[in-house]
Amino acid sequence: MFRCQECLKVSKPHDSPKKLVTKTRQKEYFTEEGKTVRTAKGLPATGWEIVEEILVCEPCSLKERE
């Protein structure tokens, strides 16, 4: 059992929580020597990393997000 961090309801026993990403940030990857990692095309390797996520119930995870 867990409490949904969106609707604040307590789940039923044996229900699994879903993780919902609420904040992300852009990330540039570097080698241990401090050099920028390059892709096969020679571009800097960038991506996204999760800053914050919450545990939600099944109905809240299916709601359309803005």
PDBQT receptor file of N, H, CA, C and O in Angstrom, charges set to zero:
ATOM      1  N   MET A   1       0.840  -1.180   0.000  1.00  0.00    +0.000 N 
ATOM      2  CA  MET A   1       0.000   0.000   0.000  1.00  0.00    +0.000 C 
ATOM      3  C   MET A   1       0.886   1.244   0.000  1.00  0.00    +0.000 C 
ATOM      4  O   MET A   1       2.006   1.236   0.509  1.00  0.00    +0.000 OA
ATOM      5  N   PHE A   2       0.356   2.290  -0.576  1.00  0.00    +0.000 N 
ATOM      6  H   PHE A   2      -0.554   2.296  -0.989  1.00  0.00    +0.000 HD
ATOM      7  CA  PHE A   2       1.078   3.551  -0.638  1.00  0.00    +0.000 C 
ATOM      8  C   PHE A   2       0.068   4.681  -0.753  1.00  0.00    +0.000 C 
ATOM      9  O   PHE A   2      -1.099   4.450  -1.069  1.00  0.00    +0.000 OA
ATOM     10  N   ARG A   3       0.512   5.885  -0.501  1.00  0.00    +0.000 N 
ATOM     11  H   ARG A   3       1.460   6.073  -0.244  1.00  0.00    +0.000 HD
ATOM     12  CA  ARG A   3      -0.344   7.061  -0.676  1.00  0.00    +0.000 C 
ATOM     13  C   ARG A   3       0.056   7.737  -1.988  1.00  0.00    +0.000 C 
ATOM     14  O   ARG A   3       1.226   8.053  -2.206  1.00  0.00    +0.000 OA
ATOM     15  N   CYS A   4      -0.929   7.951  -2.849  1.00  0.00    +0.000 N 
ATOM     16  H   CYS A   4      -1.879   7.695  -2.671  1.00  0.00    +0.000 HD
ATOM     17  CA  CYS A   4      -0.698   8.636  -4.126  1.00  0.00    +0.000 C 
ATOM     18  C   CYS A   4      -0.292  10.076  -3.833  1.00  0.00    +0.000 C 
ATOM     19  O   CYS A   4      -0.955  10.764  -3.057  1.00  0.00    +0.000 OA
ATOM     20  N   GLN A   5       0.785  10.529  -4.446  1.00  0.00    +0.000 N 
ATOM     21  H   GLN A   5       1.323   9.970  -5.077  1.00  0.00    +0.000 HD
ATOM     22  CA  GLN A   5       1.271  11.885  -4.211  1.00  0.00    +0.000 C 
ATOM     23  C   GLN A   5       0.554  12.917  -5.083  1.00  0.00    +0.000 C 
ATOM     24  O   GLN A   5       0.839  14.111  -4.998  1.00  0.00    +0.000 OA
ATOM     25  N   GLU A   6      -0.374  12.454  -5.918  1.00  0.00    +0.000 N 
ATOM     26  H   GLU A   6      -0.605  11.483  -5.987  1.00  0.00    +0.000 HD
ATOM     27  CA  GLU A   6      -1.163  13.353  -6.765  1.00  0.00    +0.000 C 
ATOM     28  C   GLU A   6      -2.534  13.607  -6.133  1.00  0.00    +0.000 C 
ATOM     29  O   GLU A   6      -2.902  14.758  -5.899  1.00  0.00    +0.000 OA
ATOM     30  N   CYS A   7      -3.293  12.536  -5.854  1.00  0.00    +0.000 N 
ATOM     31  H   CYS A   7      -2.993  11.601  -6.045  1.00  0.00    +0.000 HD
ATOM     32  CA  CYS A   7      -4.650  12.679  -5.309  1.00  0.00    +0.000 C 
ATOM     33  C   CYS A   7      -4.705  12.438  -3.803  1.00  0.00    +0.000 C 
ATOM     34  O   CYS A   7      -5.747  12.658  -3.185  1.00  0.00    +0.000 OA
ATOM     35  N   LEU A   8      -3.606  11.994  -3.206  1.00  0.00    +0.000 N 
ATOM     36  H   LEU A   8      -2.760  11.816  -3.709  1.00  0.00    +0.000 HD
ATOM     37  CA  LEU A   8      -3.464  11.771  -1.764  1.00  0.00    +0.000 C 
ATOM     38  C   LEU A   8      -4.330  10.634  -1.211  1.00  0.00    +0.000 C 
ATOM     39  O   LEU A   8      -4.539  10.561   0.000  1.00  0.00    +0.000 OA
ATOM     40  N   LYS A   9      -4.834   9.753  -2.067  1.00  0.00    +0.000 N 
ATOM     41  H   LYS A   9      -4.665   9.812  -3.050  1.00  0.00    +0.000 HD
ATOM     42  CA  LYS A   9      -5.619   8.602  -1.616  1.00  0.00    +0.000 C 
ATOM     43  C   LYS A   9      -4.682   7.432  -1.317  1.00  0.00    +0.000 C 
ATOM     44  O   LYS A   9      -3.616   7.300  -1.918  1.00  0.00    +0.000 OA
ATOM     45  N   VAL A  10      -5.101   6.591  -0.380  1.00  0.00    +0.000 N 
ATOM     46  H   VAL A  10      -5.967   6.698   0.109  1.00  0.00    +0.000 HD
ATOM     47  CA  VAL A  10      -4.340   5.393  -0.045  1.00  0.00    +0.000 C 
ATOM     48  C   VAL A  10      -4.761   4.290  -1.011  1.00  0.00    +0.000 C 
ATOM     49  O   VAL A  10      -5.951   4.105  -1.265  1.00  0.00    +0.000 OA
ATOM     50  N   SER A  11      -3.794   3.563  -1.543  1.00  0.00    +0.000 N 
ATOM     51  H   SER A  11      -2.827   3.713  -1.336  1.00  0.00    +0.000 HD
ATOM     52  CA  SER A  11      -4.086   2.510  -2.520  1.00  0.00    +0.000 C 
ATOM     53  C   SER A  11      -4.603   1.252  -1.834  1.00  0.00    +0.000 C 
ATOM     54  O   SER A  11      -4.563   1.127  -0.610  1.00  0.00    +0.000 OA
ATOM     55  N   LYS A  12      -5.081   0.339  -2.642  1.00  0.00    +0.000 N 
ATOM     56  H   LYS A  12      -5.113   0.440  -3.636  1.00  0.00    +0.000 HD
ATOM     57  CA  LYS A  12      -5.518  -0.963  -2.144  1.00  0.00    +0.000 C 
ATOM     58  C   LYS A  12      -4.288  -1.827  -1.901  1.00  0.00    +0.000 C 
ATOM     59  O   LYS A  12      -3.231  -1.574  -2.479  1.00  0.00    +0.000 OA
ATOM     60  N   PRO A  13      -4.414  -2.842  -1.053  1.00  0.00    +0.000 N 
ATOM     61  CA  PRO A  13      -3.275  -3.746  -0.843  1.00  0.00    +0.000 C 
ATOM     62  C   PRO A  13      -2.856  -4.417  -2.154  1.00  0.00    +0.000 C 
ATOM     63  O   PRO A  13      -3.708  -4.770  -2.970  1.00  0.00    +0.000 OA
ATOM     64  N   HIS A  14      -1.581  -4.588  -2.352  1.00  0.00    +0.000 N 
ATOM     65  H   HIS A  14      -0.889  -4.302  -1.689  1.00  0.00    +0.000 HD
ATOM     66  CA  HIS A  14      -0.967  -5.240  -3.512  1.00  0.00    +0.000 C 
ATOM     67  C   HIS A  14      -1.026  -4.411  -4.790  1.00  0.00    +0.000 C 
ATOM     68  O   HIS A  14      -0.640  -4.913  -5.846  1.00  0.00    +0.000 OA
ATOM     69  N   ASP A  15      -1.492  -3.165  -4.744  1.00  0.00    +0.000 N 
ATOM     70  H   ASP A  15      -1.806  -2.757  -3.887  1.00  0.00    +0.000 HD
ATOM     71  CA  ASP A  15      -1.422  -2.282  -5.911  1.00  0.00    +0.000 C 
ATOM     72  C   ASP A  15      -0.002  -1.740  -6.015  1.00  0.00    +0.000 C 
ATOM     73  O   ASP A  15       0.608  -1.374  -5.010  1.00  0.00    +0.000 OA
ATOM     74  N   SER A  16       0.507  -1.692  -7.213  1.00  0.00    +0.000 N 
ATOM     75  H   SER A  16       0.011  -1.989  -8.029  1.00  0.00    +0.000 HD
ATOM     76  CA  SER A  16       1.856  -1.161  -7.428  1.00  0.00    +0.000 C 
ATOM     77  C   SER A  16       1.781   0.310  -7.799  1.00  0.00    +0.000 C 
ATOM     78  O   SER A  16       0.913   0.704  -8.578  1.00  0.00    +0.000 OA
ATOM     79  N   PRO A  17       2.673   1.127  -7.257  1.00  0.00    +0.000 N 
ATOM     80  CA  PRO A  17       2.682   2.541  -7.646  1.00  0.00    +0.000 C 
ATOM     81  C   PRO A  17       3.321   2.717  -9.018  1.00  0.00    +0.000 C 
ATOM     82  O   PRO A  17       4.132   1.896  -9.445  1.00  0.00    +0.000 OA
ATOM     83  N   LYS A  18       2.956   3.777  -9.690  1.00  0.00    +0.000 N 
ATOM     84  H   LYS A  18       2.298   4.444  -9.342  1.00  0.00    +0.000 HD
ATOM     85  CA  LYS A  18       3.566   4.167 -10.959  1.00  0.00    +0.000 C 
ATOM     86  C   LYS A  18       4.412   5.405 -10.693  1.00  0.00    +0.000 C 
ATOM     87  O   LYS A  18       4.029   6.274  -9.910  1.00  0.00    +0.000 OA
ATOM     88  N   LYS A  19       5.561   5.475 -11.349  1.00  0.00    +0.000 N 
ATOM     89  H   LYS A  19       5.872   4.769 -11.985  1.00  0.00    +0.000 HD
ATOM     90  CA  LYS A  19       6.420   6.655 -11.192  1.00  0.00    +0.000 C 
ATOM     91  C   LYS A  19       6.076   7.656 -12.291  1.00  0.00    +0.000 C 
ATOM     92  O   LYS A  19       5.990   7.305 -13.468  1.00  0.00    +0.000 OA
ATOM     93  N   LEU A  20       5.884   8.892 -11.890  1.00  0.00    +0.000 N 
ATOM     94  H   LEU A  20       5.953   9.177 -10.934  1.00  0.00    +0.000 HD
ATOM     95  CA  LEU A  20       5.546   9.963 -12.805  1.00  0.00    +0.000 C 
ATOM     96  C   LEU A  20       6.626  11.035 -12.722  1.00  0.00    +0.000 C 
ATOM     97  O   LEU A  20       6.860  11.596 -11.652  1.00  0.00    +0.000 OA
ATOM     98  N   VAL A  21       7.281  11.322 -13.835  1.00  0.00    +0.000 N 
ATOM     99  H   VAL A  21       7.091  10.867 -14.704  1.00  0.00    +0.000 HD
ATOM    100  CA  VAL A  21       8.349  12.324 -13.875  1.00  0.00    +0.000 C 
ATOM    101  C   VAL A  21       7.711  13.704 -13.885  1.00  0.00    +0.000 C 
ATOM    102  O   VAL A  21       6.865  13.999 -14.730  1.00  0.00    +0.000 OA
ATOM    103  N   THR A  22       8.119  14.550 -12.941  1.00  0.00    +0.000 N 
ATOM    104  H   THR A  22       8.806  14.311 -12.255  1.00  0.00    +0.000 HD
ATOM    105  CA  THR A  22       7.559  15.902 -12.857  1.00  0.00    +0.000 C 
ATOM    106  C   THR A  22       8.554  16.984 -13.267  1.00  0.00    +0.000 C 
ATOM    107  O   THR A  22       8.143  18.064 -13.691  1.00  0.00    +0.000 OA
ATOM    108  N   LYS A  23       9.865  16.714 -13.150  1.00  0.00    +0.000 N 
ATOM    109  H   LYS A  23      10.200  15.837 -12.806  1.00  0.00    +0.000 HD
ATOM    110  CA  LYS A  23      10.875  17.696 -13.550  1.00  0.00    +0.000 C 
ATOM    111  C   LYS A  23      12.040  16.991 -14.218  1.00  0.00    +0.000 C 
ATOM    112  O   LYS A  23      12.472  15.927 -13.773  1.00  0.00    +0.000 OA
ATOM    113  N   THR A  24      12.546  17.587 -15.288  1.00  0.00    +0.000 N 
ATOM    114  H   THR A  24      12.194  18.451 -15.649  1.00  0.00    +0.000 HD
ATOM    115  CA  THR A  24      13.734  17.081 -15.973  1.00  0.00    +0.000 C 
ATOM    116  C   THR A  24      14.676  18.252 -16.242  1.00  0.00    +0.000 C 
ATOM    117  O   THR A  24      14.288  19.416 -16.144  1.00  0.00    +0.000 OA
ATOM    118  N   ARG A  25      15.909  17.924 -16.581  1.00  0.00    +0.000 N 
ATOM    119  H   ARG A  25      16.225  16.978 -16.661  1.00  0.00    +0.000 HD
ATOM    120  CA  ARG A  25      16.858  18.958 -16.991  1.00  0.00    +0.000 C 
ATOM    121  C   ARG A  25      17.751  18.382 -18.077  1.00  0.00    +0.000 C 
ATOM    122  O   ARG A  25      17.942  17.169 -18.163  1.00  0.00    +0.000 OA
ATOM    123  N   GLN A  26      18.291  19.260 -18.898  1.00  0.00    +0.000 N 
ATOM    124  H   GLN A  26      18.135  20.245 -18.828  1.00  0.00    +0.000 HD
ATOM    125  CA  GLN A  26      19.175  18.826 -19.968  1.00  0.00    +0.000 C 
ATOM    126  C   GLN A  26      20.540  18.493 -19.393  1.00  0.00    +0.000 C 
ATOM    127  O   GLN A  26      20.999  19.139 -18.451  1.00  0.00    +0.000 OA
ATOM    128  N   LYS A  27      21.187  17.484 -19.961  1.00  0.00    +0.000 N 
ATOM    129  H   LYS A  27      20.813  16.959 -20.726  1.00  0.00    +0.000 HD
ATOM    130  CA  LYS A  27      22.468  16.991 -19.451  1.00  0.00    +0.000 C 
ATOM    131  C   LYS A  27      23.437  16.838 -20.614  1.00  0.00    +0.000 C 
ATOM    132  O   LYS A  27      23.069  16.323 -21.670  1.00  0.00    +0.000 OA
ATOM    133  N   GLU A  28      24.675  17.286 -20.423  1.00  0.00    +0.000 N 
ATOM    134  H   GLU A  28      24.974  17.705 -19.565  1.00  0.00    +0.000 HD
ATOM    135  CA  GLU A  28      25.734  17.069 -21.405  1.00  0.00    +0.000 C 
ATOM    136  C   GLU A  28      26.731  16.101 -20.774  1.00  0.00    +0.000 C 
ATOM    137  O   GLU A  28      27.121  16.260 -19.618  1.00  0.00    +0.000 OA
ATOM    138  N   TYR A  29      27.132  15.107 -21.541  1.00  0.00    +0.000 N 
ATOM    139  H   TYR A  29      26.815  14.977 -22.480  1.00  0.00    +0.000 HD
ATOM    140  CA  TYR A  29      27.974  14.045 -21.005  1.00  0.00    +0.000 C 
ATOM    141  C   TYR A  29      29.446  14.314 -21.281  1.00  0.00    +0.000 C 
ATOM    142  O   TYR A  29      29.817  14.764 -22.365  1.00  0.00    +0.000 OA
ATOM    143  N   PHE A  30      30.300  14.022 -20.255  1.00  0.00    +0.000 N 
ATOM    144  H   PHE A  30      29.998  13.657 -19.374  1.00  0.00    +0.000 HD
ATOM    145  CA  PHE A  30      31.737  14.242 -20.335  1.00  0.00    +0.000 C 
ATOM    146  C   PHE A  30      32.471  12.953 -19.983  1.00  0.00    +0.000 C 
ATOM    147  O   PHE A  30      31.932  12.096 -19.283  1.00  0.00    +0.000 OA
ATOM    148  N   THR A  31      33.702  12.819 -20.470  1.00  0.00    +0.000 N 
ATOM    149  H   THR A  31      34.141  13.515 -21.038  1.00  0.00    +0.000 HD
ATOM    150  CA  THR A  31      34.543  11.687 -20.096  1.00  0.00    +0.000 C 
ATOM    151  C   THR A  31      35.168  11.972 -18.736  1.00  0.00    +0.000 C 
ATOM    152  O   THR A  31      35.000  13.060 -18.187  1.00  0.00    +0.000 OA
ATOM    153  N   GLU A  32      35.886  10.997 -18.198  1.00  0.00    +0.000 N 
ATOM    154  H   GLU A  32      36.022  10.113 -18.645  1.00  0.00    +0.000 HD
ATOM    155  CA  GLU A  32      36.539  11.201 -16.905  1.00  0.00    +0.000 C 
ATOM    156  C   GLU A  32      37.606  12.285 -16.969  1.00  0.00    +0.000 C 
ATOM    157  O   GLU A  32      37.911  12.912 -15.954  1.00  0.00    +0.000 OA
ATOM    158  N   GLU A  33      38.177  12.515 -18.148  1.00  0.00    +0.000 N 
ATOM    159  H   GLU A  33      37.930  12.006 -18.973  1.00  0.00    +0.000 HD
ATOM    160  CA  GLU A  33      39.199  13.549 -18.308  1.00  0.00    +0.000 C 
ATOM    161  C   GLU A  33      38.590  14.935 -18.479  1.00  0.00    +0.000 C 
ATOM    162  O   GLU A  33      39.325  15.917 -18.579  1.00  0.00    +0.000 OA
ATOM    163  N   GLY A  34      37.263  15.035 -18.516  1.00  0.00    +0.000 N 
ATOM    164  H   GLY A  34      36.666  14.237 -18.435  1.00  0.00    +0.000 HD
ATOM    165  CA  GLY A  34      36.615  16.328 -18.659  1.00  0.00    +0.000 C 
ATOM    166  C   GLY A  34      36.308  16.717 -20.088  1.00  0.00    +0.000 C 
ATOM    167  O   GLY A  34      35.798  17.810 -20.333  1.00  0.00    +0.000 OA
ATOM    168  N   LYS A  35      36.609  15.840 -21.044  1.00  0.00    +0.000 N 
ATOM    169  H   LYS A  35      37.023  14.952 -20.845  1.00  0.00    +0.000 HD
ATOM    170  CA  LYS A  35      36.314  16.147 -22.438  1.00  0.00    +0.000 C 
ATOM    171  C   LYS A  35      34.865  15.799 -22.745  1.00  0.00    +0.000 C 
ATOM    172  O   LYS A  35      34.298  14.883 -22.150  1.00  0.00    +0.000 OA
ATOM    173  N   THR A  36      34.268  16.537 -23.678  1.00  0.00    +0.000 N 
ATOM    174  H   THR A  36      34.729  17.282 -24.162  1.00  0.00    +0.000 HD
ATOM    175  CA  THR A  36      32.889  16.279 -24.074  1.00  0.00    +0.000 C 
ATOM    176  C   THR A  36      32.815  14.985 -24.873  1.00  0.00    +0.000 C 
ATOM    177  O   THR A  36      33.611  14.764 -25.785  1.00  0.00    +0.000 OA
ATOM    178  N   VAL A  37      31.862  14.139 -24.530  1.00  0.00    +0.000 N 
ATOM    179  H   VAL A  37      31.215  14.319 -23.789  1.00  0.00    +0.000 HD
ATOM    180  CA  VAL A  37      31.625  12.908 -25.281  1.00  0.00    +0.000 C 
ATOM    181  C   VAL A  37      30.967  13.293 -26.603  1.00  0.00    +0.000 C 
ATOM    182  O   VAL A  37      30.056  14.120 -26.624  1.00  0.00    +0.000 OA
ATOM    183  N   ARG A  38      31.417  12.708 -27.689  1.00  0.00    +0.000 N 
ATOM    184  H   ARG A  38      32.158  12.036 -27.672  1.00  0.00    +0.000 HD
ATOM    185  CA  ARG A  38      30.880  13.011 -29.021  1.00  0.00    +0.000 C 
ATOM    186  C   ARG A  38      30.115  11.816 -29.560  1.00  0.00    +0.000 C 
ATOM    187  O   ARG A  38      30.465  10.667 -29.292  1.00  0.00    +0.000 OA
ATOM    188  N   THR A  39      29.060  12.099 -30.327  1.00  0.00    +0.000 N 
ATOM    189  H   THR A  39      28.775  13.033 -30.545  1.00  0.00    +0.000 HD
ATOM    190  CA  THR A  39      28.305  11.046 -30.993  1.00  0.00    +0.000 C 
ATOM    191  C   THR A  39      29.050  10.631 -32.252  1.00  0.00    +0.000 C 
ATOM    192  O   THR A  39      30.095  11.196 -32.574  1.00  0.00    +0.000 OA
ATOM    193  N   ALA A  40      28.518   9.650 -32.961  1.00  0.00    +0.000 N 
ATOM    194  H   ALA A  40      27.669   9.191 -32.699  1.00  0.00    +0.000 HD
ATOM    195  CA  ALA A  40      29.142   9.176 -34.197  1.00  0.00    +0.000 C 
ATOM    196  C   ALA A  40      29.194  10.283 -35.245  1.00  0.00    +0.000 C 
ATOM    197  O   ALA A  40      30.077  10.278 -36.103  1.00  0.00    +0.000 OA
ATOM    198  N   LYS A  41      28.271  11.222 -35.187  1.00  0.00    +0.000 N 
ATOM    199  H   LYS A  41      27.555  11.227 -34.490  1.00  0.00    +0.000 HD
ATOM    200  CA  LYS A  41      28.241  12.335 -36.145  1.00  0.00    +0.000 C 
ATOM    201  C   LYS A  41      29.113  13.506 -35.704  1.00  0.00    +0.000 C 
ATOM    202  O   LYS A  41      29.183  14.516 -36.404  1.00  0.00    +0.000 OA
ATOM    203  N   GLY A  42      29.777  13.389 -34.560  1.00  0.00    +0.000 N 
ATOM    204  H   GLY A  42      29.720  12.568 -33.991  1.00  0.00    +0.000 HD
ATOM    205  CA  GLY A  42      30.668  14.441 -34.080  1.00  0.00    +0.000 C 
ATOM    206  C   GLY A  42      29.984  15.502 -33.242  1.00  0.00    +0.000 C 
ATOM    207  O   GLY A  42      30.612  16.497 -32.879  1.00  0.00    +0.000 OA
ATOM    208  N   LEU A  43      28.709  15.312 -32.926  1.00  0.00    +0.000 N 
ATOM    209  H   LEU A  43      28.199  14.504 -33.220  1.00  0.00    +0.000 HD
ATOM    210  CA  LEU A  43      27.977  16.276 -32.110  1.00  0.00    +0.000 C 
ATOM    211  C   LEU A  43      28.177  15.967 -30.628  1.00  0.00    +0.000 C 
ATOM    212  O   LEU A  43      28.407  14.813 -30.266  1.00  0.00    +0.000 OA
ATOM    213  N   PRO A  44      28.094  16.974 -29.774  1.00  0.00    +0.000 N 
ATOM    214  CA  PRO A  44      28.207  16.705 -28.335  1.00  0.00    +0.000 C 
ATOM    215  C   PRO A  44      27.059  15.796 -27.876  1.00  0.00    +0.000 C 
ATOM    216  O   PRO A  44      25.920  15.963 -28.311  1.00  0.00    +0.000 OA
ATOM    217  N   ALA A  45      27.364  14.842 -27.004  1.00  0.00    +0.000 N 
ATOM    218  H   ALA A  45      28.290  14.707 -26.651  1.00  0.00    +0.000 HD
ATOM    219  CA  ALA A  45      26.346  13.924 -26.495  1.00  0.00    +0.000 C 
ATOM    220  C   ALA A  45      25.532  14.627 -25.415  1.00  0.00    +0.000 C 
ATOM    221  O   ALA A  45      26.073  15.016 -24.380  1.00  0.00    +0.000 OA
ATOM    222  N   THR A  46      24.254  14.787 -25.652  1.00  0.00    +0.000 N 
ATOM    223  H   THR A  46      23.815  14.471 -26.493  1.00  0.00    +0.000 HD
ATOM    224  CA  THR A  46      23.357  15.420 -24.689  1.00  0.00    +0.000 C 
ATOM    225  C   THR A  46      22.147  14.533 -24.481  1.00  0.00    +0.000 C 
ATOM    226  O   THR A  46      21.866  13.647 -25.288  1.00  0.00    +0.000 OA
ATOM    227  N   GLY A  47      21.446  14.773 -23.415  1.00  0.00    +0.000 N 
ATOM    228  H   GLY A  47      21.674  15.493 -22.759  1.00  0.00    +0.000 HD
ATOM    229  CA  GLY A  47      20.240  14.023 -23.116  1.00  0.00    +0.000 C 
ATOM    230  C   GLY A  47      19.471  14.706 -22.004  1.00  0.00    +0.000 C 
ATOM    231  O   GLY A  47      19.698  15.877 -21.701  1.00  0.00    +0.000 OA
ATOM    232  N   TRP A  48      18.552  13.957 -21.396  1.00  0.00    +0.000 N 
ATOM    233  H   TRP A  48      18.367  13.006 -21.642  1.00  0.00    +0.000 HD
ATOM    234  CA  TRP A  48      17.729  14.478 -20.319  1.00  0.00    +0.000 C 
ATOM    235  C   TRP A  48      17.901  13.599 -19.099  1.00  0.00    +0.000 C 
ATOM    236  O   TRP A  48      18.025  12.381 -19.222  1.00  0.00    +0.000 OA
ATOM    237  N   GLU A  49      17.912  14.199 -17.933  1.00  0.00    +0.000 N 
ATOM    238  H   GLU A  49      17.812  15.189 -17.833  1.00  0.00    +0.000 HD
ATOM    239  CA  GLU A  49      17.947  13.421 -16.710  1.00  0.00    +0.000 C 
ATOM    240  C   GLU A  49      16.792  13.841 -15.813  1.00  0.00    +0.000 C 
ATOM    241  O   GLU A  49      16.341  14.986 -15.849  1.00  0.00    +0.000 OA
ATOM    242  N   ILE A  50      16.322  12.891 -15.006  1.00  0.00    +0.000 N 
ATOM    243  H   ILE A  50      16.688  11.961 -14.976  1.00  0.00    +0.000 HD
ATOM    244  CA  ILE A  50      15.185  13.125 -14.124  1.00  0.00    +0.000 C 
ATOM    245  C   ILE A  50      15.659  13.880 -12.887  1.00  0.00    +0.000 C 
ATOM    246  O   ILE A  50      16.645  13.506 -12.252  1.00  0.00    +0.000 OA
ATOM    247  N   VAL A  51      14.941  14.947 -12.559  1.00  0.00    +0.000 N 
ATOM    248  H   VAL A  51      14.140  15.251 -13.075  1.00  0.00    +0.000 HD
ATOM    249  CA  VAL A  51      15.233  15.730 -11.366  1.00  0.00    +0.000 C 
ATOM    250  C   VAL A  51      14.275  15.330 -10.251  1.00  0.00    +0.000 C 
ATOM    251  O   VAL A  51      14.674  15.205  -9.093  1.00  0.00    +0.000 OA
ATOM    252  N   GLU A  52      12.995  15.128 -10.614  1.00  0.00    +0.000 N 
ATOM    253  H   GLU A  52      12.671  15.229 -11.555  1.00  0.00    +0.000 HD
ATOM    254  CA  GLU A  52      11.991  14.800  -9.601  1.00  0.00    +0.000 C 
ATOM    255  C   GLU A  52      10.950  13.867 -10.186  1.00  0.00    +0.000 C 
ATOM    256  O   GLU A  52      10.514  14.044 -11.323  1.00  0.00    +0.000 OA
ATOM    257  N   GLU A  53      10.552  12.870  -9.401  1.00  0.00    +0.000 N 
ATOM    258  H   GLU A  53      10.906  12.727  -8.477  1.00  0.00    +0.000 HD
ATOM    259  CA  GLU A  53       9.466  11.990  -9.796  1.00  0.00    +0.000 C 
ATOM    260  C   GLU A  53       8.615  11.676  -8.576  1.00  0.00    +0.000 C 
ATOM    261  O   GLU A  53       9.104  11.694  -7.446  1.00  0.00    +0.000 OA
ATOM    262  N   ILE A  54       7.338  11.388  -8.809  1.00  0.00    +0.000 N 
ATOM    263  H   ILE A  54       6.941  11.374  -9.727  1.00  0.00    +0.000 HD
ATOM    264  CA  ILE A  54       6.423  11.094  -7.711  1.00  0.00    +0.000 C 
ATOM    265  C   ILE A  54       5.785   9.728  -7.945  1.00  0.00    +0.000 C 
ATOM    266  O   ILE A  54       5.740   9.234  -9.072  1.00  0.00    +0.000 OA
ATOM    267  N   LEU A  55       5.291   9.124  -6.856  1.00  0.00    +0.000 N 
ATOM    268  H   LEU A  55       5.327   9.525  -5.941  1.00  0.00    +0.000 HD
ATOM    269  CA  LEU A  55       4.584   7.855  -6.931  1.00  0.00    +0.000 C 
ATOM    270  C   LEU A  55       3.090   8.147  -6.991  1.00  0.00    +0.000 C 
ATOM    271  O   LEU A  55       2.548   8.839  -6.130  1.00  0.00    +0.000 OA
ATOM    272  N   VAL A  56       2.425   7.608  -8.025  1.00  0.00    +0.000 N 
ATOM    273  H   VAL A  56       2.866   7.045  -8.725  1.00  0.00    +0.000 HD
ATOM    274  CA  VAL A  56       0.997   7.861  -8.207  1.00  0.00    +0.000 C 
ATOM    275  C   VAL A  56       0.240   6.557  -8.404  1.00  0.00    +0.000 C 
ATOM    276  O   VAL A  56       0.836   5.523  -8.703  1.00  0.00    +0.000 OA
ATOM    277  N   CYS A  57      -1.073   6.611  -8.236  1.00  0.00    +0.000 N 
ATOM    278  H   CYS A  57      -1.557   7.451  -7.993  1.00  0.00    +0.000 HD
ATOM    279  CA  CYS A  57      -1.933   5.446  -8.443  1.00  0.00    +0.000 C 
ATOM    280  C   CYS A  57      -2.204   5.288  -9.947  1.00  0.00    +0.000 C 
ATOM    281  O   CYS A  57      -1.891   6.173 -10.743  1.00  0.00    +0.000 OA
ATOM    282  N   GLU A  58      -2.780   4.164 -10.311  1.00  0.00    +0.000 N 
ATOM    283  H   GLU A  58      -3.034   3.445  -9.665  1.00  0.00    +0.000 HD
ATOM    284  CA  GLU A  58      -3.067   3.864 -11.715  1.00  0.00    +0.000 C 
ATOM    285  C   GLU A  58      -3.964   4.927 -12.369  1.00  0.00    +0.000 C 
ATOM    286  O   GLU A  58      -3.630   5.399 -13.456  1.00  0.00    +0.000 OA
ATOM    287  N   PRO A  59      -5.097   5.325 -11.747  1.00  0.00    +0.000 N 
ATOM    288  CA  PRO A  59      -5.936   6.346 -12.386  1.00  0.00    +0.000 C 
ATOM    289  C   PRO A  59      -5.207   7.674 -12.610  1.00  0.00    +0.000 C 
ATOM    290  O   PRO A  59      -5.395   8.318 -13.642  1.00  0.00    +0.000 OA
ATOM    291  N   CYS A  60      -4.387   8.079 -11.659  1.00  0.00    +0.000 N 
ATOM    292  H   CYS A  60      -4.234   7.556 -10.820  1.00  0.00    +0.000 HD
ATOM    293  CA  CYS A  60      -3.644   9.341 -11.817  1.00  0.00    +0.000 C 
ATOM    294  C   CYS A  60      -2.573   9.227 -12.898  1.00  0.00    +0.000 C 
ATOM    295  O   CYS A  60      -2.268  10.213 -13.569  1.00  0.00    +0.000 OA
ATOM    296  N   SER A  61      -2.003   8.043 -13.073  1.00  0.00    +0.000 N 
ATOM    297  H   SER A  61      -2.250   7.242 -12.528  1.00  0.00    +0.000 HD
ATOM    298  CA  SER A  61      -0.967   7.874 -14.095  1.00  0.00    +0.000 C 
ATOM    299  C   SER A  61      -1.559   7.925 -15.502  1.00  0.00    +0.000 C 
ATOM    300  O   SER A  61      -0.851   8.217 -16.465  1.00  0.00    +0.000 OA
ATOM    301  N   LEU A  62      -2.851   7.642 -15.621  1.00  0.00    +0.000 N 
ATOM    302  H   LEU A  62      -3.426   7.405 -14.839  1.00  0.00    +0.000 HD
ATOM    303  CA  LEU A  62      -3.502   7.631 -16.939  1.00  0.00    +0.000 C 
ATOM    304  C   LEU A  62      -4.085   8.996 -17.324  1.00  0.00    +0.000 C 
ATOM    305  O   LEU A  62      -4.500   9.186 -18.467  1.00  0.00    +0.000 OA
ATOM    306  N   LYS A  63      -4.120   9.942 -16.387  1.00  0.00    +0.000 N 
ATOM    307  H   LYS A  63      -3.783   9.788 -15.459  1.00  0.00    +0.000 HD
ATOM    308  CA  LYS A  63      -4.635  11.279 -16.681  1.00  0.00    +0.000 C 
ATOM    309  C   LYS A  63      -3.740  11.963 -17.698  1.00  0.00    +0.000 C 
ATOM    310  O   LYS A  63      -2.523  11.780 -17.698  1.00  0.00    +0.000 OA
ATOM    311  N   GLU A  64      -4.354  12.748 -18.557  1.00  0.00    +0.000 N 
ATOM    312  H   GLU A  64      -5.343  12.896 -18.557  1.00  0.00    +0.000 HD
ATOM    313  CA  GLU A  64      -3.588  13.474 -19.563  1.00  0.00    +0.000 C 
ATOM    314  C   GLU A  64      -2.842  14.628 -18.903  1.00  0.00    +0.000 C 
ATOM    315  O   GLU A  64      -3.429  15.403 -18.148  1.00  0.00    +0.000 OA
ATOM    316  N   ARG A  65      -1.563  14.737 -19.186  1.00  0.00    +0.000 N 
ATOM    317  H   ARG A  65      -1.086  14.107 -19.799  1.00  0.00    +0.000 HD
ATOM    318  CA  ARG A  65      -0.718  15.774 -18.577  1.00  0.00    +0.000 C 
ATOM    319  C   ARG A  65      -0.600  16.975 -19.507  1.00  0.00    +0.000 C 
ATOM    320  O   ARG A  65      -0.676  16.847 -20.729  1.00  0.00    +0.000 OA
ATOM    321  N   GLU A  66      -0.416  18.130 -18.908  1.00  0.00    +0.000 N 
ATOM    322  H   GLU A  66      -0.354  18.234 -17.915  1.00  0.00    +0.000 HD
ATOM    323  CA  GLU A  66      -0.250  19.368 -19.678  1.00  0.00    +0.000 C 
ATOM    324  C   GLU A  66       1.174  19.548 -20.114  1.00  0.00    +0.000 C 
ATOM    325  O   GLU A  66       1.498  20.536 -20.773  1.00  0.00    +0.000 OA
TER     326      GLU A  66
